[in-house]
Amino acid sequence: MLGGACRKPTPAAPPPEQTQLPALEVTRDGSWLYTYVDDKGLFETTDKPDAVPARARRMVRVMDPSKGALDRRDTTNVYVVDVTELLHAGKVKARTLSRAAFETAALGQLPPGASSLLADRPPSFDGGVEGAASAPGAPVVIVYGASWCGACKEARRYLAARKIPFLEKDIERDRGAAQELAEKAARFGVPTDRIPVLDVRGRLLIGFDQARLEALLGQAT
């Protein structure tokens, strides 16, 4: 055969991500890695289940350290256990959640950040709006709030000052925004009785807490 160029063989494609990972039983005495959220919103990892703080035990990611990411197939969906149940029973069946759902639920175990209860809306509020310019680019954060909410203003100021692209949605003036937030909250099982609710790349934070927001923006689990 005449001429032609040399071509490297096409590498094998990684297995497709599974919507539901295979069943997994986690044992208390097994070799696992446990990822939990600390008080600042940072995700920490330990190999001892009893080292997970009590208030973070309900929502803990578990991994088999002997397997690589492709073998685990848990880059999008992850295994989650209740460590309190594991320590009591000695073994549990792991649940499968998306990474976004796990991170939202883990952060949801923490007390809410600075926020305003919707029930505390000023009855005489006249609807004035204090604007905040978003940095250019695709939104990294969506701020669901209302113009009278002080904590919402603080979140906007923080994002604008650090030039983090964000989109602000007033759930009292925009019925579509209110419905959008309600659907997200229902999907992740978080309350919507206070604002702001921050959607950070698909994860929901209740209230404005600078440390937790920075952790979620800068650290992946």
Contacts in CASP RR format, 6 or more apart in sequence:
PFRMAT RR
TARGET T0000
AUTHOR 0000-0000-0000
METHOD contacts of the structure
MODEL  1
MLGGACRKPTPAAPPPEQTQLPALEVTRDGSWLYTYVDDKGLFETTDKPD
AVPARARRMVRVMDPSKGALDRRDTTNVYVVDVTELLHAGKVKARTLSRA
AFETAALGQLPPGASSLLADRPPSFDGGVEGAASAPGAPVVIVYGASWCG
ACKEARRYLAARKIPFLEKDIERDRGAAQELAEKAARFGVPTDRIPVLDV
RGRLLIGFDQARLEALLGQAT
14 70 0 8 1.000
15 70 0 8 1.000
15 73 0 8 1.000
17 73 0 8 1.000
17 75 0 8 1.000
17 76 0 8 1.000
17 77 0 8 1.000
18 73 0 8 1.000
18 77 0 8 1.000
19 77 0 8 1.000
20 77 0 8 1.000
20 96 0 8 1.000
21 73 0 8 1.000
21 74 0 8 1.000
21 77 0 8 1.000
21 79 0 8 1.000
21 96 0 8 1.000
23 93 0 8 1.000
23 94 0 8 1.000
24 62 0 8 1.000
24 79 0 8 1.000
24 93 0 8 1.000
24 94 0 8 1.000
25 91 0 8 1.000
25 92 0 8 1.000
25 93 0 8 1.000
25 94 0 8 1.000
26 32 0 8 1.000
26 62 0 8 1.000
26 79 0 8 1.000
26 81 0 8 1.000
26 86 0 8 1.000
26 91 0 8 1.000
26 92 0 8 1.000
26 93 0 8 1.000
26 94 0 8 1.000
27 90 0 8 1.000
27 91 0 8 1.000
28 49 0 8 1.000
28 86 0 8 1.000
28 87 0 8 1.000
28 90 0 8 1.000
28 91 0 8 1.000
29 90 0 8 1.000
31 47 0 8 1.000
31 64 0 8 1.000
31 65 0 8 1.000
31 66 0 8 1.000
32 47 0 8 1.000
32 49 0 8 1.000
32 62 0 8 1.000
32 63 0 8 1.000
32 64 0 8 1.000
32 65 0 8 1.000
33 45 0 8 1.000
33 46 0 8 1.000
33 47 0 8 1.000
33 62 0 8 1.000
33 63 0 8 1.000
33 64 0 8 1.000
33 65 0 8 1.000
34 45 0 8 1.000
34 46 0 8 1.000
34 47 0 8 1.000
34 48 0 8 1.000
34 49 0 8 1.000
34 51 0 8 1.000
34 52 0 8 1.000
34 60 0 8 1.000
34 61 0 8 1.000
34 62 0 8 1.000
34 83 0 8 1.000
35 43 0 8 1.000
35 44 0 8 1.000
35 45 0 8 1.000
35 60 0 8 1.000
35 61 0 8 1.000
35 62 0 8 1.000
35 63 0 8 1.000
35 221 0 8 1.000
36 43 0 8 1.000
36 44 0 8 1.000
36 45 0 8 1.000
36 46 0 8 1.000
36 52 0 8 1.000
36 53 0 8 1.000
36 56 0 8 1.000
36 57 0 8 1.000
36 59 0 8 1.000
36 60 0 8 1.000
36 61 0 8 1.000
36 83 0 8 1.000
36 106 0 8 1.000
37 43 0 8 1.000
37 44 0 8 1.000
37 56 0 8 1.000
37 59 0 8 1.000
37 103 0 8 1.000
37 106 0 8 1.000
37 107 0 8 1.000
37 109 0 8 1.000
37 110 0 8 1.000
38 44 0 8 1.000
38 53 0 8 1.000
38 56 0 8 1.000
39 110 0 8 1.000
40 211 0 8 1.000
40 212 0 8 1.000
40 215 0 8 1.000
41 107 0 8 1.000
41 110 0 8 1.000
41 209 0 8 1.000
41 211 0 8 1.000
41 212 0 8 1.000
41 215 0 8 1.000
41 216 0 8 1.000
42 215 0 8 1.000
42 219 0 8 1.000
43 103 0 8 1.000
43 106 0 8 1.000
43 215 0 8 1.000
43 219 0 8 1.000
43 221 0 8 1.000
46 52 0 8 1.000
47 65 0 8 1.000
49 60 0 8 1.000
49 83 0 8 1.000
49 86 0 8 1.000
49 87 0 8 1.000
50 87 0 8 1.000
52 60 0 8 1.000
52 83 0 8 1.000
54 84 0 8 1.000
55 109 0 8 1.000
55 110 0 8 1.000
56 106 0 8 1.000
56 109 0 8 1.000
57 82 0 8 1.000
57 83 0 8 1.000
57 84 0 8 1.000
57 87 0 8 1.000
58 82 0 8 1.000
58 83 0 8 1.000
58 84 0 8 1.000
58 109 0 8 1.000
59 80 0 8 1.000
59 82 0 8 1.000
59 102 0 8 1.000
59 105 0 8 1.000
59 106 0 8 1.000
59 108 0 8 1.000
59 109 0 8 1.000
60 80 0 8 1.000
60 81 0 8 1.000
60 82 0 8 1.000
60 83 0 8 1.000
60 106 0 8 1.000
61 78 0 8 1.000
61 79 0 8 1.000
61 80 0 8 1.000
61 102 0 8 1.000
61 106 0 8 1.000
61 221 0 8 1.000
62 79 0 8 1.000
62 80 0 8 1.000
62 81 0 8 1.000
62 94 0 8 1.000
63 72 0 8 1.000
63 74 0 8 1.000
63 78 0 8 1.000
63 79 0 8 1.000
64 72 0 8 1.000
69 75 0 8 1.000
75 99 0 8 1.000
76 98 0 8 1.000
76 99 0 8 1.000
77 96 0 8 1.000
77 97 0 8 1.000
77 98 0 8 1.000
77 99 0 8 1.000
78 96 0 8 1.000
78 97 0 8 1.000
78 98 0 8 1.000
78 99 0 8 1.000
78 102 0 8 1.000
79 94 0 8 1.000
79 95 0 8 1.000
79 96 0 8 1.000
80 94 0 8 1.000
80 95 0 8 1.000
80 96 0 8 1.000
80 97 0 8 1.000
80 102 0 8 1.000
80 105 0 8 1.000
81 92 0 8 1.000
81 94 0 8 1.000
81 95 0 8 1.000
82 92 0 8 1.000
85 92 0 8 1.000
86 92 0 8 1.000
97 105 0 8 1.000
99 221 0 8 1.000
100 188 0 8 1.000
100 202 0 8 1.000
100 203 0 8 1.000
101 187 0 8 1.000
101 188 0 8 1.000
102 221 0 8 1.000
103 203 0 8 1.000
103 216 0 8 1.000
103 221 0 8 1.000
104 188 0 8 1.000
104 189 0 8 1.000
104 190 0 8 1.000
104 202 0 8 1.000
104 203 0 8 1.000
104 204 0 8 1.000
105 188 0 8 1.000
105 189 0 8 1.000
105 190 0 8 1.000
107 203 0 8 1.000
107 204 0 8 1.000
107 205 0 8 1.000
107 206 0 8 1.000
107 212 0 8 1.000
107 216 0 8 1.000
108 190 0 8 1.000
108 206 0 8 1.000
110 212 0 8 1.000
112 194 0 8 1.000
112 206 0 8 1.000
112 207 0 8 1.000
112 209 0 8 1.000
113 151 0 8 1.000
113 205 0 8 1.000
113 206 0 8 1.000
113 207 0 8 1.000
113 208 0 8 1.000
113 209 0 8 1.000
113 212 0 8 1.000
114 151 0 8 1.000
114 154 0 8 1.000
114 207 0 8 1.000
114 208 0 8 1.000
114 209 0 8 1.000
115 149 0 8 1.000
115 151 0 8 1.000
115 194 0 8 1.000
115 195 0 8 1.000
115 196 0 8 1.000
115 206 0 8 1.000
115 207 0 8 1.000
115 208 0 8 1.000
116 146 0 8 1.000
116 148 0 8 1.000
116 149 0 8 1.000
116 150 0 8 1.000
116 151 0 8 1.000
116 152 0 8 1.000
116 194 0 8 1.000
116 195 0 8 1.000
117 193 0 8 1.000
117 194 0 8 1.000
118 146 0 8 1.000
118 192 0 8 1.000
118 193 0 8 1.000
118 194 0 8 1.000
118 195 0 8 1.000
119 193 0 8 1.000
121 146 0 8 1.000
121 148 0 8 1.000
121 172 0 8 1.000
122 148 0 8 1.000
125 147 0 8 1.000
125 148 0 8 1.000
127 147 0 8 1.000
127 148 0 8 1.000
128 147 0 8 1.000
129 147 0 8 1.000
130 147 0 8 1.000
130 153 0 8 1.000
131 156 0 8 1.000
132 153 0 8 1.000
132 156 0 8 1.000
132 157 0 8 1.000
132 159 0 8 1.000
132 160 0 8 1.000
132 168 0 8 1.000
133 160 0 8 1.000
134 159 0 8 1.000
134 160 0 8 1.000
134 165 0 8 1.000
134 166 0 8 1.000
134 167 0 8 1.000
134 168 0 8 1.000
135 159 0 8 1.000
135 160 0 8 1.000
135 163 0 8 1.000
135 164 0 8 1.000
135 165 0 8 1.000
135 166 0 8 1.000
136 165 0 8 1.000
137 165 0 8 1.000
138 165 0 8 1.000
139 165 0 8 1.000
139 166 0 8 1.000
139 167 0 8 1.000
140 164 0 8 1.000
140 165 0 8 1.000
140 166 0 8 1.000
140 200 0 8 1.000
140 201 0 8 1.000
140 217 0 8 1.000
141 159 0 8 1.000
141 164 0 8 1.000
141 165 0 8 1.000
141 166 0 8 1.000
141 167 0 8 1.000
141 198 0 8 1.000
141 199 0 8 1.000
141 200 0 8 1.000
141 201 0 8 1.000
141 213 0 8 1.000
141 217 0 8 1.000
142 166 0 8 1.000
142 167 0 8 1.000
142 168 0 8 1.000
142 169 0 8 1.000
142 198 0 8 1.000
142 199 0 8 1.000
143 152 0 8 1.000
143 155 0 8 1.000
143 156 0 8 1.000
143 159 0 8 1.000
143 166 0 8 1.000
143 167 0 8 1.000
143 168 0 8 1.000
143 169 0 8 1.000
143 196 0 8 1.000
143 198 0 8 1.000
144 169 0 8 1.000
144 171 0 8 1.000
144 177 0 8 1.000
144 180 0 8 1.000
144 181 0 8 1.000
144 195 0 8 1.000
144 196 0 8 1.000
144 197 0 8 1.000
144 198 0 8 1.000
144 199 0 8 1.000
145 152 0 8 1.000
145 168 0 8 1.000
145 169 0 8 1.000
145 170 0 8 1.000
145 171 0 8 1.000
145 172 0 8 1.000
145 195 0 8 1.000
145 196 0 8 1.000
145 197 0 8 1.000
146 152 0 8 1.000
146 170 0 8 1.000
146 171 0 8 1.000
146 172 0 8 1.000
146 173 0 8 1.000
146 195 0 8 1.000
147 170 0 8 1.000
147 172 0 8 1.000
147 173 0 8 1.000
149 195 0 8 1.000
149 196 0 8 1.000
151 195 0 8 1.000
151 196 0 8 1.000
151 207 0 8 1.000
151 208 0 8 1.000
152 195 0 8 1.000
152 196 0 8 1.000
152 208 0 8 1.000
154 208 0 8 1.000
155 196 0 8 1.000
155 198 0 8 1.000
155 207 0 8 1.000
155 208 0 8 1.000
155 213 0 8 1.000
156 166 0 8 1.000
156 168 0 8 1.000
158 208 0 8 1.000
158 210 0 8 1.000
158 213 0 8 1.000
159 166 0 8 1.000
160 166 0 8 1.000
164 217 0 8 1.000
169 177 0 8 1.000
169 180 0 8 1.000
169 181 0 8 1.000
170 177 0 8 1.000
171 177 0 8 1.000
171 178 0 8 1.000
171 181 0 8 1.000
171 195 0 8 1.000
172 178 0 8 1.000
181 192 0 8 1.000
181 197 0 8 1.000
182 192 0 8 1.000
184 199 0 8 1.000
184 204 0 8 1.000
185 191 0 8 1.000
185 192 0 8 1.000
185 197 0 8 1.000
185 204 0 8 1.000
188 204 0 8 1.000
190 197 0 8 1.000
190 204 0 8 1.000
190 206 0 8 1.000
191 206 0 8 1.000
194 206 0 8 1.000
194 207 0 8 1.000
195 207 0 8 1.000
196 207 0 8 1.000
196 208 0 8 1.000
197 204 0 8 1.000
197 205 0 8 1.000
197 206 0 8 1.000
197 207 0 8 1.000
198 204 0 8 1.000
198 205 0 8 1.000
198 207 0 8 1.000
198 208 0 8 1.000
198 213 0 8 1.000
200 213 0 8 1.000
200 216 0 8 1.000
200 217 0 8 1.000
201 216 0 8 1.000
201 217 0 8 1.000
203 216 0 8 1.000
205 212 0 8 1.000
205 213 0 8 1.000
205 216 0 8 1.000
END
